[in-house]
């Protein structure tokens, strides 16, 4: 592919072609882009490292390693590519690019011994698991560039605390002219363990049968809470310590612009209103109830005295699956992965951050996880599919009767009992995480935090964001979950 200036979608390797089709690149006629300019390239042994951009549509850049000097398949994910990258990291290579830039490799990895079995699932990046010197390591090749990715920098800064993955090497593209370094890939020690969702799923699913057998939901949840109390409070403390260390590594942060953030939340809610009103998948009364609830919460936030939250860097995209834990004789060993902390822009006050945004994101993830588990269990008990139980739970929460056949009073009572149990459990888990987090700081107890104007503002903003995402991607199931949460709030 030497000298090639354009890549056609039809000639791209199959996995890359699928990825490019999923990307939000459109031409002037609303069609997906099919031509991609090769902006720059370099040779790494038998591999060609390409930086490409779609022709037409929104400007963006992607990194595409290709085998056989561009004539073979996409290289990311292949064992030979992993081996070549590890060797380049160890040698500290500086590869000149065709247009005067460089691809720079930094690191000190152990010897490459091969790939290890690993299922990365679908990801916007390429992930492989490799054996370096007898220990498992992850190699992440970034695909989409221009995203403000700081992961290698953050892992390097956070190494002393041991709360993140241990970096062993990274590589990036040094742009000609500007000298800016754009991360292309990273290698770090594999963090063993499961996401926080795994023990939580075991806990919640352990409630269903005792409640079905007649145990009062309050008693079942109290027992589950007791079993989770120490590890979840520990998880809250761990997150607070992570935020403290991140703030120490990145330095002082400006005061959070609460007023501007609130105005932005109101604008996003207004943008979402016509999408909800036009969604005829749900009864009109339900849509209006959800909007009325959003309006009430927005009005309450406006009426509360403006009080800025603590300022400081955050993880940036914290989900239950980004919070790893591993059982040890001394309790949970924890680690935070996939850091997405954005850069503070002194010319853009809205780029300011608060660690509370992570906490809200984690608890909203808990609530959505709980809703998904509820829909799943109700589908089993009632012999329906999860879409139906999820939608009917929304209608019931909004005070609307089911509009599909088969919903007898007995079935509705069973769904309501499950919904009540799930809500009690979710609130108990959230309380434990908040107790641990706030006990490690100076904000006081979880009740004080939950009543803080900025806390309510962050929760409203997150809910609006999740609703907007569900509508942008036409996900009726997730829209139903978040509309129900709006009504219940």
Order of alpha helices (4+ residues) and beta strands (2+ residues): beta-alpha-beta-beta-beta-alpha-beta-beta-beta-beta-beta-alpha-beta-beta-beta-alpha-alpha-alpha-alpha-beta-beta-alpha-alpha-alpha-alpha-alpha-alpha
